[in-house]
Amino acid sequence: QSTSENERLPELLAPEILQQQTKNDN
């Protein structure tokens, strides 16, 4: 049912995860 929503979630969370990794790197 909510397959499309679950597939979109990773794309929306990707930018936040990348920013967190960059902050931890610095």
N, C-alpha and C positions, 0 to 999 in steps of 0.2 A: 504493500500500500504506500508507505512513505519511503520507497526506495530512492526516488529522485531527490527527496529532501536529505536523506542520509548521504547521498553521493555529493550533494552540494556542500554539506558541512565541512568536509576536509578542505575544500577550496577556500572557504571563508576563514577557516582557522589557520591555514598555511601562513599567511602574512604575519599573524601574531606569533606563531611558533618561530618563524625566521627572525623576528625582532627579538624575541627572548633569547635565542641562541646567540645573536650578535651582542646583546647586552652582556651575557655571560662570558663571551669571548673577550670583551674589553674589560 
